């Protein structure tokens, strides 16, 4: 097999998984296991955890995520890393396409009380999860390419991974998404991210 065959196969399989997951979400208002897992997470509610969940989820709120992405783009451009600046811009555009997918699937939100402002859009896929996985993936790459000591890289990357997972968990905790919505967001973001990183490596 060619040098780039395995990345292509992986991207293709992830894309098929995301497409299949999306079709199922279009057919069913929630998946088996969604309700028990949703209610289990709801049982964790504490006042201090409410504040943490709201703070974490704000990191991937579209206006904040786009602001972070644009700031990152500006920094990369000033550092003359034009390829990486373009990569971040493309990720932001494609993340917006993930938000548009909500209008196609039109899955309703979970019928439970929420913490904070109740969203007015549809449920699938989780836009917060899309932004988190895409920006988090770029952050992992950029950290890996720094000249920082190895232990600092690992520490920062571990924090990034935890934040990406925490964003997804916060959407379920706040009562605005089924777990399958969050997984759908990750599944949408992964092949897009991987595909763009593959293109970057070939550029």
Backbone as a printed PyTorch tensor [residue, N CA C, xyz], in Angstrom:
tensor([[[  0.8430,  -1.1900,   0.0000],
         [  0.0000,   0.0000,   0.0000],
         [  0.8840,   1.2470,   0.0000]],

        [[  0.3620,   2.3400,  -0.5790],
         [  1.1310,   3.5590,  -0.6870],
         [  1.3680,   4.2010,   0.6570]],

        [[  2.2020,   5.2090,   0.5910],
         [  2.6120,   5.8840,   1.8250],
         [  1.4350,   6.4820,   2.5720]],

        [[  0.4350,   6.9930,   1.8430],
         [ -0.6700,   7.6750,   2.4850],
         [ -1.9510,   6.8310,   2.5070]],

        [[ -1.8370,   5.5380,   2.2440],
         [ -3.0280,   4.6970,   2.1650],
         [ -3.7260,   4.5560,   3.5040]],

        [[ -2.9580,   4.2840,   4.5570],
         [ -3.5920,   4.0590,   5.8500],
         [ -4.3090,   5.2940,   6.3730]],

        [[ -3.7480,   6.4870,   6.2850],
         [ -4.5250,   7.6730,   6.6670],
         [ -5.8080,   7.8140,   5.8690]],

        [[ -5.7570,   7.5310,   4.5720],
         [ -6.9560,   7.6350,   3.7340],
         [ -8.0180,   6.6350,   4.1820]],

        [[ -7.5810,   5.4160,   4.4590],
         [ -8.5230,   4.3910,   4.9210],
         [ -9.1520,   4.8030,   6.2500]],

        [[ -8.3370,   5.3030,   7.1580],
         [ -8.8380,   5.7370,   8.4640],
         [ -9.8410,   6.8700,   8.3190]],

        [[ -9.5090,   7.8530,   7.4850],
         [-10.4230,   8.9800,   7.2620],
         [-11.7220,   8.4810,   6.6540]],

        [[-11.6150,   7.5570,   5.6890],
         [-12.8170,   7.0110,   5.0570],
         [-13.7090,   6.2690,   6.0370]],

        [[-13.1030,   5.4520,   6.9080],
         [-13.8810,   4.6970,   7.8900],
         [-14.5550,   5.6250,   8.8990]],

        [[-13.8190,   6.6480,   9.3440],
         [-14.4090,   7.6150,  10.2710],
         [-15.5540,   8.3840,   9.6230]],

        [[-15.3900,   8.7120,   8.3550],
         [-16.4520,   9.4190,   7.6350],
         [-17.6980,   8.5490,   7.5050]],

        [[-17.5060,   7.2600,   7.1990],
         [-18.6400,   6.3350,   7.1110],
         [-19.3330,   6.1940,   8.4610]],

        [[-18.5310,   6.1150,   9.5310],
         [-19.1110,   6.0110,  10.8740],
         [-19.9330,   7.2500,  11.2050]],

        [[-19.4010,   8.4200,  10.8650],
         [-20.1180,   9.6650,  11.1300],
         [-21.4040,   9.7360,  10.3200]],

        [[-21.3430,   9.3040,   9.0560],
         [-22.5280,   9.3260,   8.2040],
         [-23.5970,   8.3710,   8.7310]],

        [[-23.1790,   7.1670,   9.1220],
         [-24.1380,   6.2050,   9.6670],
         [-24.7680,   6.6900,  10.9560]],

        [[-23.9520,   7.2830,  11.8150],
         [-24.4450,   7.8220,  13.0860],
         [-25.4660,   8.9370,  12.8370]],

        [[-25.1930,   9.7510,  11.8180],
         [-26.0880,  10.8590,  11.4890],
         [-27.4260,  10.3500,  10.9770]],

        [[-27.3960,   9.3320,  10.1380],
         [-28.6390,   8.7470,   9.6240],
         [-29.4800,   8.1840,  10.7640]],

        [[-28.8400,   7.4940,  11.6900],
         [-29.5650,   6.9470,  12.8380],
         [-30.1610,   8.0580,  13.7040]],

        [[-29.4170,   9.1350,  13.8720],
         [-29.9290,  10.2720,  14.6520],
         [-31.1090,  10.9320,  13.9600]],

        [[-31.1170,  10.9000,  12.6370],
         [-32.2440,  11.4430,  11.8750],
         [-33.4880,  10.5600,  12.0410]],

        [[-33.2590,   9.2590,  12.2050],
         [-34.3700,   8.3170,  12.3180],
         [-34.9350,   8.2270,  13.7330]],

        [[-34.0780,   8.3780,  14.7520],
         [-34.5050,   8.1540,  16.1360],
         [-34.2380,   9.3950,  16.9990]],

        [[-35.1920,   9.7580,  17.8890],
         [-35.0070,  10.9380,  18.7460],
         [-33.9150,  10.7430,  19.7980]],

        [[-33.5980,   9.5050,  20.1380],
         [-32.4740,   9.1780,  21.0110],
         [-32.1320,   7.7140,  20.8120]],

        [[-30.9320,   7.3200,  21.2540],
         [-30.4480,   5.9600,  21.0440],
         [-30.6250,   5.1270,  22.3130]],

        [[-30.6100,   3.7930,  22.2000],
         [-30.6130,   2.9540,  23.3980],
         [-29.4050,   3.3010,  24.2740]],

        [[-29.6700,   3.4780,  25.5490],
         [-28.5980,   3.8470,  26.4700],
         [-28.4850,   5.3380,  26.6890]],

        [[-29.0680,   6.1460,  25.8080],
         [-28.9960,   7.5970,  25.9700],
         [-29.6590,   8.0490,  27.2660]],

        [[-30.8730,   7.5800,  27.4960],
         [-31.6120,   8.0370,  28.6740],
         [-30.9590,   7.6190,  29.9900]],

        [[-30.5820,   6.3310,  30.1640],
         [-29.9290,   5.9510,  31.4330],
         [-28.6410,   6.7260,  31.6860]],

        [[-27.8130,   6.9010,  30.6470],
         [-26.5580,   7.6200,  30.8230],
         [-26.8150,   9.0940,  31.1020]],

        [[-27.7950,   9.6560,  30.4080],
         [-28.1680,  11.0550,  30.6240],
         [-28.6030,  11.2630,  32.0730]],

        [[-29.4830,  10.4000,  32.5790],
         [-29.9890,  10.5470,  33.9400],
         [-28.9020,  10.2890,  34.9810]],

        [[-27.9710,   9.3970,  34.6670],
         [-26.8620,   9.1500,  35.5880],
         [-26.0130,  10.4070,  35.7380]],

        [[-25.7010,  11.0520,  34.6210],
         [-24.9060,  12.2750,  34.6710],
         [-25.6720,  13.3810,  35.3850]],

        [[-26.9860,  13.4440,  35.1690],
         [-27.8060,  14.4350,  35.8480],
         [-27.7540,  14.2580,  37.3670]],

        [[-27.5530,  13.0040,  37.7950],
         [-27.4780,  12.7270,  39.2190],
         [-26.2310,  13.2630,  39.8860]],

        [[-25.2660,  13.7220,  39.1060],
         [-24.0370,  14.2770,  39.6770],
         [-24.2040,  15.7350,  40.0940]],

        [[-25.3340,  16.3150,  39.8500],
         [-25.4940,  17.7670,  40.0070],
         [-25.1830,  18.2560,  41.4260]],

        [[-24.3010,  19.2410,  41.4620],
         [-23.9610,  19.9730,  42.6760],
         [-23.8220,  21.4400,  42.2880]],

        [[-23.9610,  22.3130,  43.2490],
         [-23.8810,  23.7400,  42.9370],
         [-22.5200,  24.1010,  42.3350]],

        [[-21.4460,  23.6030,  42.9530],
         [-20.1180,  23.9400,  42.4570],
         [-19.8650,  23.3290,  41.0830]],

        [[-20.4240,  22.1340,  40.8460],
         [-20.2350,  21.4730,  39.5680],
         [-21.0370,  22.1680,  38.4640]],

        [[-22.1710,  22.7520,  38.8590],
         [-22.9430,  23.5420,  37.8910],
         [-22.0890,  24.6760,  37.3320]],

        [[-21.3860,  25.3720,  38.2360],
         [-20.5430,  26.4970,  37.8160],
         [-19.3910,  26.0200,  36.9300]],

        [[-18.7980,  24.8860,  37.2830],
         [-17.6940,  24.3470,  36.4860],
         [-18.1840,  23.9670,  35.0870]],

        [[-19.3420,  23.2870,  35.0280],
         [-19.8810,  22.8580,  33.7370],
         [-20.1990,  24.0500,  32.8440]],

        [[-20.7670,  25.0950,  33.4120],
         [-21.0830,  26.2890,  32.6310],
         [-19.8100,  26.9650,  32.1130]],

        [[-18.7740,  26.9890,  32.9480],
         [-17.5030,  27.5990,  32.5290],
         [-16.8500,  26.7850,  31.4170]],

        [[-16.8390,  25.4670,  31.5710],
         [-16.2040,  24.6070,  30.5730],
         [-16.9510,  24.6740,  29.2480]],

        [[-18.2690,  24.6310,  29.3100],
         [-19.0520,  24.6160,  28.0710],
         [-18.9230,  25.9230,  27.3080]],

        [[-18.6370,  27.0200,  28.0280],
         [-18.4740,  28.3170,  27.3720],
         [-17.2730,  28.3280,  26.4370]],

        [[-16.2580,  27.5040,  26.7460],
         [-15.0560,  27.4650,  25.9160],
         [-15.3670,  27.0720,  24.4770]],

        [[-16.4260,  26.2560,  24.2800],
         [-16.7770,  25.8140,  22.9320],
         [-18.0950,  26.4050,  22.4500]],

        [[-18.5860,  27.4320,  23.1550],
         [-19.7250,  28.1760,  22.6400],
         [-19.2770,  28.8580,  21.3620]],

        [[-20.0790,  28.8010,  20.3040],
         [-19.6450,  29.2210,  18.9690],
         [-18.9240,  30.5780,  18.9460]],

        [[-19.4900,  31.6590,  19.5260],
         [-18.7810,  32.9460,  19.4710],
         [-17.4120,  32.8970,  20.1540]],

        [[-17.3280,  32.1840,  21.2840],
         [-16.0490,  32.0860,  21.9960],
         [-15.0660,  31.2320,  21.2060]],

        [[-15.5390,  30.0790,  20.7000],
         [-14.6640,  29.1890,  19.9400],
         [-14.1370,  29.8690,  18.6790]],

        [[-15.0150,  30.5980,  17.9830],
         [-14.5790,  31.3170,  16.7810],
         [-13.5680,  32.3940,  17.1580]],

        [[-13.8030,  33.0850,  18.2750],
         [-12.8530,  34.0940,  18.7390],
         [-11.4960,  33.4940,  19.0440]],

        [[-11.4930,  32.3430,  19.7190],
         [-10.2310,  31.6540,  20.0150],
         [ -9.5370,  31.2470,  18.7200]],

        [[-10.3310,  30.7100,  17.7890],
         [ -9.7660,  30.2790,  16.5190],
         [ -9.1650,  31.4290,  15.7270]],

        [[ -9.8670,  32.5660,  15.6970],
         [ -9.3600,  33.7220,  14.9560],
         [ -8.1030,  34.3050,  15.6150]],

        [[ -8.0840,  34.3150,  16.9560],
         [ -6.8930,  34.7860,  17.6680],
         [ -5.6980,  33.8760,  17.3640]],

        [[ -5.9610,  32.5660,  17.3430],
         [ -4.9100,  31.5990,  17.0080],
         [ -4.4290,  31.8140,  15.5720]],

        [[ -5.3820,  32.0730,  14.6610],
         [ -5.0330,  32.3240,  13.2610],
         [ -4.1470,  33.5550,  13.1290]],

        [[ -4.5240,  34.6170,  13.8330],
         [ -3.7270,  35.8500,  13.7790],
         [ -2.3110,  35.6140,  14.3040]],

        [[ -2.2000,  34.8760,  15.4190],
         [ -0.8870,  34.5860,  15.9830],
         [ -0.0250,  33.7740,  15.0290]],

        [[ -0.6300,  32.7780,  14.3970],
         [  0.1190,  31.9480,  13.4450],
         [  0.5260,  32.7520,  12.2120]],

        [[ -0.3550,  33.6440,  11.7830],
         [ -0.0370,  34.4700,  10.6160],
         [  1.1360,  35.3970,  10.9170]],

        [[  1.1050,  36.0120,  12.1010],
         [  2.2010,  36.9020,  12.4850],
         [  3.5130,  36.1400,  12.6250]],

        [[  3.4090,  34.8660,  13.0150],
         [  4.6080,  34.0260,  13.1210],
         [  5.0220,  33.4450,  11.7660]],

        [[  4.3130,  33.8620,  10.7030],
         [  4.5760,  33.4220,   9.3330],
         [  4.3530,  31.9260,   9.1530]],

        [[  3.4590,  31.3860,   9.9620],
         [  3.0610,  29.9800,   9.7840],
         [  1.7540,  29.9820,   9.0110]],

        [[  1.8340,  30.3820,   7.7430],
         [  0.6520,  30.6020,   6.9250],
         [ -0.1500,  29.3180,   6.6970]],

        [[  0.5410,  28.2140,   6.5670],
         [ -0.1330,  26.9320,   6.3710],
         [ -1.0170,  26.6000,   7.5600]],

        [[ -0.4980,  26.8010,   8.7680],
         [ -1.2640,  26.4850,   9.9660],
         [ -2.3880,  27.4970,  10.1920]],

        [[ -2.1470,  28.7480,   9.8230],
         [ -3.2080,  29.7540,   9.9290],
         [ -4.3790,  29.3770,   9.0210]],

        [[ -4.0680,  28.9410,   7.8010],
         [ -5.1170,  28.5070,   6.8810],
         [ -5.8330,  27.2710,   7.4080]],

        [[ -5.0900,  26.3690,   8.0330],
         [ -5.6830,  25.1620,   8.6180],
         [ -6.7480,  25.5230,   9.6400]],

        [[ -6.4530,  26.4690,  10.5280],
         [ -7.4130,  26.8610,  11.5650],
         [ -8.6460,  27.5070,  10.9310]],

        [[ -8.4380,  28.3520,   9.9190],
         [ -9.5760,  28.9860,   9.2460],
         [-10.4790,  27.9320,   8.6040]],

        [[ -9.8770,  26.9520,   7.9550],
         [-10.6620,  25.8830,   7.3200],
         [-11.4290,  25.0740,   8.3610]],

        [[-10.8100,  24.8370,   9.5120],
         [-11.5060,  24.1150,  10.5790],
         [-12.7290,  24.8960,  11.0620]],

        [[-12.5900,  26.2050,  11.2130],
         [-13.7140,  27.0240,  11.6650],
         [-14.8550,  26.9890,  10.6530]],

        [[-14.5160,  27.0450,   9.3730],
         [-15.5420,  27.0020,   8.3280],
         [-16.2720,  25.6600,   8.3460]],

        [[-15.5100,  24.5690,   8.4510],
         [-16.1180,  23.2380,   8.4420],
         [-16.8850,  22.9580,   9.7300]],

        [[-16.4540,  23.5540,  10.8350],
         [-17.2150,  23.4260,  12.0750],
         [-18.5810,  24.0890,  11.9080]],

        [[-18.6180,  25.2080,  11.1820],
         [-19.9000,  25.8470,  10.8820],
         [-20.8040,  24.9480,  10.0630]],

        [[-20.2050,  24.1480,   9.1680],
         [-20.9880,  23.1960,   8.3850],
         [-21.6080,  22.1380,   9.2950]],

        [[-20.8870,  21.7770,  10.3500],
         [-21.4410,  20.8300,  11.3270],
         [-22.6640,  21.3960,  12.0160]],

        [[-22.6250,  22.7000,  12.3190],
         [-23.7910,  23.3480,  12.9110],
         [-24.9660,  23.3150,  11.9430]],

        [[-24.6990,  23.5000,  10.6580],
         [-25.7620,  23.4890,   9.6560],
         [-26.4260,  22.1130,   9.5630]],

        [[-25.6720,  21.0660,   9.9320],
         [-26.2110,  19.7070,   9.8880],
         [-27.4040,  19.5460,  10.8310]],

        [[-27.4680,  20.3750,  11.8690],
         [-28.6070,  20.3280,  12.7900],
         [-29.9270,  20.5330,  12.0430]],

        [[-29.9120,  21.4160,  11.0470],
         [-31.1240,  21.7300,  10.3010],
         [-31.5710,  20.5590,   9.4280]],

        [[-30.6320,  19.6940,   9.0760],
         [-30.9640,  18.5250,   8.2700],
         [-31.5510,  17.4200,   9.1450]],

        [[-30.8920,  17.1510,  10.2620],
         [-31.3210,  16.0570,  11.1460],
         [-32.5570,  16.4400,  11.9550]],

        [[-32.5760,  17.6670,  12.4870],
         [-33.7070,  18.1990,  13.2540],
         [-34.1110,  17.3030,  14.4280]],

        [[-33.1230,  16.8450,  15.1460],
         [-33.4190,  16.0390,  16.3360],
         [-33.7510,  16.9630,  17.4990]],

        [[-34.8470,  16.6810,  18.2290],
         [-35.2100,  17.5560,  19.3540],
         [-34.2610,  17.4050,  20.5350]],

        [[-34.1900,  18.4450,  21.3420],
         [-33.3790,  18.4130,  22.5630],
         [-34.0060,  17.4740,  23.5900]],

        [[-33.2190,  16.9990,  24.5550],
         [-33.7770,  16.1660,  25.6350],
         [-34.8650,  16.9250,  26.3930]],

        [[-35.9760,  16.2600,  26.7070],
         [-37.0930,  16.9280,  27.3880],
         [-36.9060,  16.9920,  28.9000]],

        [[-35.7940,  17.5900,  29.3330],
         [-35.5010,  17.6820,  30.7520],
         [-35.1120,  19.1170,  31.0830]],

        [[-35.2610,  19.5110,  32.3570],
         [-34.8260,  20.8560,  32.7470],
         [-33.3340,  21.0310,  32.4810]],

        [[-32.9400,  22.2500,  32.1300],
         [-31.5360,  22.5300,  31.8510],
         [-31.0040,  23.5540,  32.8350]],

        [[-29.6730,  23.5740,  32.9390],
         [-28.9860,  24.5840,  33.7450],
         [-28.4930,  25.6670,  32.7950]],

        [[-28.7950,  26.8970,  33.0930],
         [-28.3820,  27.9830,  32.2150],
         [-29.4400,  28.2660,  31.1600]],

        [[-29.0230,  28.9130,  30.0700],
         [-29.9430,  29.3050,  29.0100],
         [-30.3250,  28.1090,  28.1540]],

        [[-31.6050,  27.9390,  27.9170],
         [-32.0600,  26.8270,  27.0800],
         [-31.7880,  27.1500,  25.6160]],

        [[-31.0820,  26.2770,  24.8990],
         [-30.7490,  26.5610,  23.4990],
         [-31.9840,  26.5020,  22.6050]],

        [[-31.9470,  27.2600,  21.5270],
         [-33.0840,  27.2990,  20.6070],
         [-32.8810,  26.4620,  19.3620]],

        [[-31.6880,  25.8790,  19.1830],
         [-31.4060,  25.0880,  17.9800],
         [-31.7070,  23.6160,  18.2310]],

        [[-31.5390,  22.8130,  17.1800],
         [-31.7480,  21.3750,  17.3060],
         [-30.5600,  20.7170,  18.0250]],

        [[-30.6950,  19.4150,  18.2920],
         [-29.7850,  18.7410,  19.2110],
         [-28.5840,  18.0690,  18.5530]],

        [[-28.7730,  17.5070,  17.3560],
         [-27.7120,  16.6880,  16.7410],
         [-27.1240,  17.3750,  15.5260]],

        [[-25.7900,  17.4000,  15.4370],
         [-24.7720,  16.9890,  16.4160],
         [-24.4730,  18.1270,  17.3860]],

        [[-23.7400,  17.8330,  18.4310],
         [-23.3530,  18.8630,  19.3810],
         [-22.3040,  19.7740,  18.7470]],

        [[-22.6770,  21.0380,  18.5380],
         [-21.7280,  21.9900,  17.9760],
         [-20.5520,  22.2330,  18.8970]],

        [[-20.8110,  22.2050,  20.2040],
         [-19.7210,  22.3850,  21.1740],
         [-18.6890,  21.2650,  21.0260]],

        [[-19.1750,  20.0280,  20.8450],
         [-18.2590,  18.8990,  20.6890],
         [-17.4460,  19.0230,  19.4080]],

        [[-18.0680,  19.5340,  18.3410],
         [-17.3550,  19.7120,  17.0730],
         [-16.2140,  20.7060,  17.2440]],

        [[-16.5270,  21.8660,  17.8120],
         [-15.4860,  22.8720,  18.0190],
         [-14.3930,  22.3410,  18.9390]],

        [[-14.7910,  21.6160,  19.9920],
         [-13.8170,  21.1190,  20.9630],
         [-12.8350,  20.1470,  20.3250]],

        [[-13.3490,  19.1870,  19.5450],
         [-12.4610,  18.1700,  18.9710],
         [-11.5580,  18.7740,  17.9030]],

        [[-12.0810,  19.7360,  17.1350],
         [-11.2790,  20.3400,  16.0730],
         [-10.1850,  21.2560,  16.6340]],

        [[-10.5740,  22.1950,  17.4730],
         [ -9.5800,  23.1040,  18.0400],
         [ -8.6260,  22.3700,  18.9700]],

        [[ -9.1560,  21.3830,  19.7020],
         [ -8.3020,  20.5970,  20.5820],
         [ -7.2640,  19.8190,  19.7950]],

        [[ -7.6590,  19.2620,  18.6460],
         [ -6.7180,  18.5160,  17.8230],
         [ -5.5990,  19.3920,  17.2950]],

        [[ -5.9560,  20.6020,  16.8610],
         [ -4.9290,  21.5440,  16.3870],
         [ -4.0000,  21.9350,  17.5300]],

        [[ -4.5760,  22.1470,  18.7080],
         [ -3.7560,  22.5090,  19.8680],
         [ -2.7530,  21.4050,  20.1900]],

        [[ -3.1870,  20.1440,  20.1270],
         [ -2.2740,  19.0270,  20.3850],
         [ -1.1040,  19.0380,  19.4060]],

        [[ -1.4100,  19.3000,  18.1340],
         [ -0.3610,  19.3240,  17.1200],
         [  0.6250,  20.4680,  17.3560]],

        [[  0.0810,  21.6610,  17.6070],
         [  0.9510,  22.8240,  17.7790],
         [  1.8440,  22.6740,  19.0200]],

        [[  1.2810,  22.0980,  20.0830],
         [  2.0790,  21.8730,  21.2950],
         [  3.1870,  20.8620,  21.0100]],

        [[  2.8560,  19.8160,  20.2460],
         [  3.8440,  18.7880,  19.9390],
         [  5.0270,  19.3650,  19.1560]],

        [[  4.8020,  20.4070,  18.3800],
         [  5.8540,  20.9770,  17.5350],
         [  6.6420,  22.0870,  18.2210]],

        [[  6.3380,  22.3650,  19.4700],
         [  7.1010,  23.3800,  20.1990],
         [  8.4360,  22.7980,  20.6770]],

        [[  9.2820,  23.6790,  21.1720],
         [ 10.5780,  23.2540,  21.7150],
         [ 10.5140,  23.0750,  23.2300]],

        [[  9.3070,  22.9730,  23.7670],
         [  9.1580,  22.8190,  25.2090],
         [  9.7230,  21.4770,  25.6680]],

        [[ 10.0910,  21.3670,  26.9410],
         [ 10.5030,  20.0620,  27.4800],
         [  9.3790,  19.0370,  27.3040]],

        [[  9.7730,  17.7870,  27.1650],
         [  8.7950,  16.7380,  26.8730],
         [  7.6970,  16.6720,  27.9360]],

        [[  8.0690,  16.8120,  29.2100],
         [  7.0660,  16.6750,  30.2700],
         [  6.0540,  17.8210,  30.2190]],

        [[  6.5190,  19.0010,  29.7880],
         [  5.5890,  20.1330,  29.6600],
         [  4.6050,  19.8690,  28.5170]],

        [[  5.1280,  19.3460,  27.4040],
         [  4.2550,  19.0010,  26.2790],
         [  3.1770,  18.0120,  26.7150]],

        [[  3.6080,  16.9500,  27.3970],
         [  2.6610,  15.9200,  27.8150],
         [  1.6120,  16.4760,  28.7750]],

        [[  2.0480,  17.3400,  29.6710],
         [  1.1200,  17.9300,  30.6280],
         [  0.0840,  18.7900,  29.9220]],

        [[  0.5340,  19.6620,  29.0270],
         [ -0.3930,  20.5450,  28.3050],
         [ -1.3320,  19.7270,  27.4220]],

        [[ -0.8070,  18.7190,  26.7570],
         [ -1.6460,  17.8800,  25.8920],
         [ -2.6850,  17.1110,  26.7010]],

        [[ -2.3020,  16.6340,  27.8810],
         [ -3.2580,  15.9360,  28.7390],
         [ -4.3780,  16.8740,  29.1640]],

        [[ -4.0310,  18.1260,  29.4710],
         [ -5.0380,  19.1090,  29.8530],
         [ -5.9860,  19.3850,  28.6870]],

        [[ -5.4370,  19.4770,  27.4740],
         [ -6.2640,  19.7120,  26.2900],
         [ -7.2460,  18.5590,  26.0830]],

        [[ -6.7520,  17.3230,  26.1880],
         [ -7.6260,  16.1560,  26.0110],
         [ -8.7360,  16.1530,  27.0600]],

        [[ -8.3830,  16.4450,  28.3000],
         [ -9.3900,  16.4830,  29.3660],
         [-10.4330,  17.5680,  29.1000]],

        [[ -9.9990,  18.7120,  28.5870],
         [-10.9320,  19.7910,  28.2870],
         [-11.8850,  19.3900,  27.1630]],

        [[-11.3690,  18.7200,  26.1380],
         [-12.2160,  18.2650,  25.0410],
         [-13.2920,  17.3080,  25.5500]],

        [[-12.8930,  16.3690,  26.4010],
         [-13.8560,  15.4200,  26.9710],
         [-14.8150,  16.1120,  27.9370]],

        [[-14.2870,  17.0860,  28.6990],
         [-15.1230,  17.7990,  29.6610],
         [-16.1930,  18.6240,  28.9690]],

        [[-15.8620,  19.1950,  27.8150],
         [-16.8630,  19.9560,  27.0650],
         [-18.0380,  19.0490,  26.6880]],

        [[-17.7230,  17.8630,  26.1800],
         [-18.7890,  16.9260,  25.8220],
         [-19.6200,  16.5060,  27.0160]],

        [[-18.9530,  16.1950,  28.1180],
         [-19.6730,  15.7920,  29.3320],
         [-20.5390,  16.9270,  29.8600]],

        [[-20.0540,  18.1640,  29.7270],
         [-20.8170,  19.3060,  30.2430],
         [-22.1320,  19.4880,  29.4960]],

        [[-22.1610,  19.1390,  28.2040],
         [-23.3940,  19.2960,  27.4290],
         [-24.4780,  18.3460,  27.9110]],

        [[-24.0670,  17.1470,  28.3100],
         [-25.0280,  16.1870,  28.8720],
         [-25.4210,  16.6140,  30.2770]],

        [[-24.4440,  17.0220,  31.0550],
         [-24.6900,  17.4460,  32.4410],
         [-25.6640,  18.6240,  32.4920]],

        [[-25.5200,  19.5560,  31.5560],
         [-26.3930,  20.7380,  31.5440],
         [-27.7790,  20.4370,  30.9950]],

        [[-27.9720,  19.2400,  30.4750],
         [-29.3020,  18.8260,  30.0330],
         [-29.6760,  19.2670,  28.6290]],

        [[-28.6850,  19.6310,  27.8110],
         [-29.0030,  20.1590,  26.4820],
         [-28.6950,  19.1760,  25.3510]],

        [[-28.0560,  18.0490,  25.6660],
         [-27.7220,  17.0720,  24.6260],
         [-27.8310,  15.6550,  25.1750]],

        [[-28.2400,  14.7290,  24.2930],
         [-28.0880,  13.3180,  24.5900],
         [-26.6120,  12.9420,  24.4220]],

        [[-26.1490,  11.8920,  25.0980],
         [-24.7620,  11.4460,  24.8790],
         [-24.4640,  11.1530,  23.4120]],

        [[-25.4430,  10.6200,  22.6730],
         [-25.2150,  10.3210,  21.2600],
         [-25.0410,  11.5850,  20.4250]],

        [[-25.5970,  12.7130,  20.8740],
         [-25.3620,  13.9960,  20.1890],
         [-23.8940,  14.3960,  20.3060]],

        [[-23.3600,  14.2260,  21.5070],
         [-21.9610,  14.5770,  21.7540],
         [-21.0330,  13.6770,  20.9490]],

        [[-21.3150,  12.3760,  20.9800],
         [-20.4980,  11.4450,  20.2040],
         [-20.6030,  11.7670,  18.7170]],

        [[-21.7960,  12.1770,  18.2800],
         [-21.9700,  12.5720,  16.8870],
         [-21.1040,  13.7680,  16.5350]],

        [[-20.9890,  14.7170,  17.4490],
         [-20.1160,  15.8650,  17.2180],
         [-18.6620,  15.4630,  17.0930]],

        [[-18.2260,  14.5560,  17.9630],
         [-16.8510,  14.0680,  17.8830],
         [-16.6180,  13.3050,  16.5720]],

        [[-17.6030,  12.4820,  16.1820],
         [-17.4640,  11.6870,  14.9660],
         [-17.4340,  12.5710,  13.7230]],

        [[-18.1670,  13.6730,  13.7600],
         [-18.1260,  14.6080,  12.6310],
         [-16.7750,  15.3150,  12.5840]],

        [[-16.2840,  15.7400,  13.7410],
         [-15.0570,  16.5260,  13.7810],
         [-13.8000,  15.7320,  13.4870]],

        [[-13.7600,  14.4580,  13.8980],
         [-12.5240,  13.6770,  13.7630],
         [-12.0700,  13.4930,  12.3140]],

        [[-12.9270,  12.9900,  11.3980],
         [-12.4280,  12.8130,  10.0240],
         [-12.0820,  14.1350,   9.3470]],

        [[-12.8160,  15.2020,   9.6840],
         [-12.4900,  16.5150,   9.1210],
         [-11.1100,  16.9610,   9.6040]],

        [[-10.8860,  16.8360,  10.9040],
         [ -9.5940,  17.2120,  11.4820],
         [ -8.4720,  16.3690,  10.8990]],

        [[ -8.6730,  15.0710,  10.8810],
         [ -7.6490,  14.1660,  10.3870],
         [ -7.3590,  14.4340,   8.9110]],

        [[ -8.4090,  14.6950,   8.1310],
         [ -8.2250,  14.9770,   6.7130],
         [ -7.4090,  16.2340,   6.4840]],

        [[ -7.6980,  17.2850,   7.2410],
         [ -6.9560,  18.5390,   7.0810],
         [ -5.5050,  18.3900,   7.5410]],

        [[ -5.2890,  17.6210,   8.6040],
         [ -3.9120,  17.3900,   9.0510],
         [ -3.1320,  16.5650,   8.0300]],

        [[ -3.8180,  15.6550,   7.3650],
         [ -3.1830,  14.8730,   6.3140],
         [ -2.7760,  15.7680,   5.1490]],

        [[ -3.6790,  16.6860,   4.7720],
         [ -3.3660,  17.6370,   3.7100],
         [ -2.1970,  18.5350,   4.1210]],

        [[ -2.1940,  18.9370,   5.3810],
         [ -1.0990,  19.7750,   5.8860],
         [  0.2340,  19.0540,   5.7730]],

        [[  0.2320,  17.7640,   6.0950],
         [  1.4660,  16.9860,   6.0300],
         [  1.9660,  16.8450,   4.5960]],

        [[  1.0500,  16.8500,   3.6330],
         [  1.4430,  16.7080,   2.2350],
         [  1.8190,  18.0350,   1.6050]],

        [[  1.3760,  19.1430,   2.2240],
         [  1.6050,  20.4540,   1.6590],
         [  3.0960,  20.8070,   1.8070]]])
